[in-house]
Amino acid sequence: MIDLHTHTLFSDGVLLPTELVRRALVKGYTAIAITDHADASNLDFIIPRIIEACRVVNSKWNIKAIPGVELTHVPPDTIADLTDEARQLGARLVLVHGETIVEPVIPGTNRAAIEAGVDILAHPGLIDKKDIQLAKKKGIYLEITTRSGHSYTNGYVASEAMKIGAKLIINTDTHQPGDLVSDDTAERILLGAGVPQRMIKDIFINSKNIIKKI
């Protein structure tokens, strides 16, 4: 399993970065990104600490730990600048907390994230088809999530993205140990979202392709 969306106690998760990575390794993960929630108030606090944790575990264990960030509930017109700042601070992956239907995310967040060129748009909810087309054009990955609540629109996201040809990725949005999943569980969630068996391998490959670029 490659999981590019997880959280630690640096935001609303419950584990230290090292314990999160250790639990993922034991579960069979080959790569994991730590992408704690961030806004303008804490980018400079969490990113260096995540980078240091990833540096240590990468030197000790056979798993690739990637420092990242998830910009969350920020004004859409600040996303581009925050994305640039996060990358300057050393974040290797930038996600944006998309317009999930179970939280009051500001309308226009999906479009602003895509225009900003983030790496992954997390749980984008009932994303507009024009935004999916723009994501395809810019090569931005749309997330299918294993997380309860955010997963309510997995079927819609998968269906519309496959029609348009936008790239999909599956992540857990882990906050606690029980959120980590196996490849088999991820595959079954993709099937449940309406992704044909023949396309599931390609979605797993998308995660590998992101890793190669880092």
C-alpha positions as CSV (number, residue, x, y, z in Angstrom):
1,M,0.0,0.0,0.0
2,I,1.1,3.5,-0.8
3,D,-0.8,6.1,1.2
4,L,-0.3,9.8,0.5
5,H,-2.8,11.3,2.9
6,T,-2.3,10.8,6.7
7,H,-2.3,12.9,9.9
8,T,-0.4,12.9,13.2
9,L,-0.8,14.7,16.5
10,F,0.7,17.7,14.8
11,S,-2.9,18.3,13.6
12,D,-5.9,16.1,14.5
13,G,-4.3,12.7,14.4
14,V,-3.4,10.7,17.5
15,L,0.0,9.3,16.7
16,L,3.5,10.7,16.6
17,P,5.0,10.6,13.0
18,T,7.4,7.8,13.9
19,E,4.7,5.6,15.3
20,L,2.4,6.2,12.4
21,V,5.2,5.2,10.0
22,R,6.1,2.2,12.1
23,R,2.5,1.0,12.1
24,A,2.2,1.5,8.4
25,L,5.5,-0.5,7.8
26,V,4.2,-3.4,9.9
27,K,0.9,-3.4,8.0
28,G,2.9,-3.8,4.7
29,Y,3.0,-0.2,3.4
30,T,5.9,0.6,1.1
31,A,5.4,4.4,1.3
32,I,3.4,6.9,3.3
33,A,3.1,10.7,3.2
34,I,2.5,12.7,6.4
35,T,0.2,15.5,5.4
36,D,-1.0,17.2,8.5
37,H,-3.7,19.9,8.3
38,A,-2.3,23.4,7.9
39,D,-3.1,27.0,7.3
40,A,-1.1,30.2,7.4
41,S,-0.7,29.9,11.2
42,N,1.2,26.6,11.4
43,L,3.0,25.8,8.1
44,D,6.3,26.9,9.4
45,F,5.8,24.8,12.6
46,I,4.7,21.5,11.3
47,I,6.6,21.1,8.0
48,P,10.2,21.2,9.5
49,R,9.1,18.7,12.2
50,I,7.6,16.3,9.7
51,I,10.7,16.6,7.5
52,E,12.9,15.6,10.5
53,A,10.7,12.6,11.4
54,C,10.8,11.4,7.8
55,R,14.5,11.8,7.6
56,V,15.1,9.6,10.6
57,V,12.7,6.8,9.7
58,N,13.9,6.8,6.1
59,S,17.4,6.2,7.4
60,K,16.3,3.3,9.6
61,W,13.4,1.4,8.1
62,N,12.5,0.0,4.7
63,I,9.6,2.4,4.0
64,K,9.5,5.7,2.2
65,A,8.2,8.4,4.4
66,I,7.3,11.7,2.6
67,P,6.8,15.1,4.3
68,G,3.7,16.8,3.0
69,V,0.8,19.0,4.1
70,E,-2.9,19.3,3.6
71,L,-4.1,22.9,3.3
72,T,-7.4,22.9,5.1
73,H,-10.4,25.2,5.2
74,V,-8.3,28.2,4.0
75,P,-9.7,31.0,1.9
76,P,-9.5,29.9,-1.7
77,D,-7.7,33.0,-2.8
78,T,-4.8,32.1,-0.4
79,I,-4.3,28.6,-1.7
80,A,-1.7,29.4,-4.4
81,D,0.5,31.4,-2.0
82,L,0.2,28.8,0.7
83,T,1.1,26.1,-1.7
84,D,4.2,28.0,-2.7
85,E,5.2,28.6,0.9
86,A,4.7,24.9,1.8
87,R,7.0,23.9,-1.0
88,Q,9.6,26.4,-0.1
89,L,9.5,25.0,3.5
90,G,10.2,21.6,2.1
91,A,6.9,19.9,1.7
92,R,7.3,17.3,-1.0
93,L,3.5,16.8,-1.5
94,V,0.8,19.5,-1.2
95,L,-2.8,18.4,-0.8
96,V,-5.9,20.6,-0.4
97,H,-8.8,19.6,1.7
98,G,-11.5,19.4,-1.0
99,E,-15.2,20.2,-0.9
100,T,-16.4,17.2,1.0
101,I,-20.1,17.2,1.6
102,V,-19.7,16.4,5.3
103,E,-17.8,19.6,6.2
104,P,-18.5,23.3,5.5
105,V,-15.6,23.8,3.0
106,I,-15.7,27.1,1.3
107,P,-17.1,26.9,-2.3
108,G,-14.4,27.5,-4.9
109,T,-11.8,25.5,-2.9
110,N,-11.6,22.7,-5.5
111,R,-11.1,25.2,-8.3
112,A,-8.5,27.2,-6.4
113,A,-6.5,24.1,-5.5
114,I,-6.5,22.9,-9.1
115,E,-5.5,26.3,-10.4
116,A,-2.7,26.4,-7.8
117,G,-1.2,23.2,-9.1
118,V,-1.4,21.2,-5.9
119,D,-0.4,17.5,-6.2
120,I,-3.7,15.9,-4.9
121,L,-7.2,17.3,-4.3
122,A,-8.4,15.3,-1.3
123,H,-12.0,14.1,-1.1
124,P,-13.4,16.7,-3.6
125,G,-17.0,15.9,-3.0
126,L,-19.5,16.7,-5.8
127,I,-16.7,18.4,-7.8
128,D,-17.9,20.3,-10.8
129,K,-17.2,18.6,-14.2
130,K,-15.3,21.7,-15.4
131,D,-13.0,21.4,-12.4
132,I,-12.4,17.7,-13.3
133,Q,-11.5,18.7,-16.8
134,L,-9.1,21.3,-15.5
135,A,-7.6,18.7,-13.1
136,K,-7.0,16.4,-16.1
137,K,-5.4,19.2,-18.1
138,K,-3.0,20.1,-15.2
139,G,-2.3,16.5,-14.2
140,I,-3.7,16.8,-10.7
141,Y,-4.9,13.7,-8.9
142,L,-8.4,13.4,-7.5
143,E,-8.7,11.3,-4.4
144,I,-10.9,8.3,-3.7
145,T,-10.9,8.0,0.1
146,T,-11.3,5.1,2.5
147,R,-12.3,7.5,5.3
148,S,-15.9,7.4,6.5
149,G,-18.0,10.4,5.6
150,H,-15.7,11.8,3.0
151,S,-16.2,8.5,1.1
152,Y,-19.9,9.3,0.6
153,T,-19.1,10.8,-2.8
154,N,-16.5,8.3,-3.9
155,G,-18.9,6.9,-6.5
156,Y,-19.5,10.3,-8.1
157,V,-15.9,11.3,-8.1
158,A,-14.8,8.0,-9.7
159,S,-17.6,7.9,-12.3
160,E,-17.0,11.5,-13.5
161,A,-13.3,11.3,-13.4
162,M,-13.3,8.1,-15.4
163,K,-15.6,9.7,-18.0
164,I,-13.4,12.7,-18.4
165,G,-10.1,10.9,-18.0
166,A,-8.8,12.6,-14.9
167,K,-6.3,10.8,-12.7
168,L,-7.5,9.0,-9.6
169,I,-5.7,8.0,-6.5
170,I,-6.7,6.2,-3.3
171,N,-5.7,7.3,0.2
172,T,-6.8,6.7,3.7
173,D,-6.9,10.1,5.3
174,T,-5.6,8.2,8.4
175,H,-6.1,9.9,11.8
176,Q,-5.7,6.8,14.1
177,P,-4.2,3.3,13.8
178,G,-7.4,1.6,12.7
179,D,-7.6,3.9,9.6
180,L,-4.7,2.2,7.9
181,V,-5.8,-0.3,5.3
182,S,-4.4,-3.1,3.2
183,D,-4.2,-3.3,-0.5
184,D,-7.1,-5.7,-0.5
185,T,-9.3,-3.3,1.4
186,A,-8.3,-0.4,-0.8
187,E,-9.2,-2.5,-3.9
188,R,-12.6,-3.4,-2.5
189,I,-13.3,0.3,-1.8
190,L,-12.4,1.1,-5.3
191,L,-14.7,-1.6,-6.6
192,G,-17.4,-0.2,-4.3
193,A,-16.9,3.2,-5.9
194,G,-17.7,1.7,-9.3
195,V,-14.1,1.4,-10.6
196,P,-13.8,-1.6,-12.9
197,Q,-11.4,-4.3,-11.9
198,R,-9.3,-3.6,-15.0
199,M,-8.7,0.0,-13.9
200,I,-7.7,-0.6,-10.3
201,K,-4.1,-1.5,-11.1
202,D,-3.8,1.9,-12.9
203,I,-4.9,3.7,-9.8
204,F,-2.3,2.0,-7.7
205,I,0.3,2.8,-10.4
206,N,-0.7,6.5,-10.1
207,S,0.5,6.4,-6.5
208,K,3.8,5.0,-7.6
209,N,4.1,7.6,-10.3
210,I,3.7,10.4,-7.7
211,I,6.5,8.8,-5.6
212,K,8.8,8.7,-8.6
213,K,8.5,12.4,-9.1
214,I,9.5,13.2,-5.5
